[in-house]
Amino acid sequence: MRRNGFTLMEVLVATAIAGLMITAGLRLVAMSYRLLGELQAERNIIAAAQRIWLRFRIEDDMPSSGTDDKNNITWRAEEQSVPVEDYELKFRRVTVTTGEGRSAFIYVAE
């Protein structure tokens, strides 16, 4: 007897394999979007920290804490020092926080 098509079992196995491949592909796309969002948030906090660092370097009367409503960030600076042989290195440790709750630290030399 000659076969002219696929058996029901072959069709079910092929459908199951295709379903697994589609599910894996969709999961990969979802993970990629999530990671892309995290990278964008990380890039935003770095850019915000760079802007604050530049303001500390340029402005002499930069307040030790503040808010930038335009960019939705806050910062808080703490005076610190480290003894280095006969010299004391003074700097500010600035914590920059975004509205999403991400934080970054920058150091500004005196």
Secondary structure, DSSP 8 states (H G I E B T S, - for coil): ----S--HHHHHHHHHHHHHHHHHHHHHHHHHHHHHHHHHHHHHHHHHHHHHHHHHHH-TT--SEEEETTTTEEEEEEEEEEEETTEEEEEEEEEEEETTS-EEEEEEE-
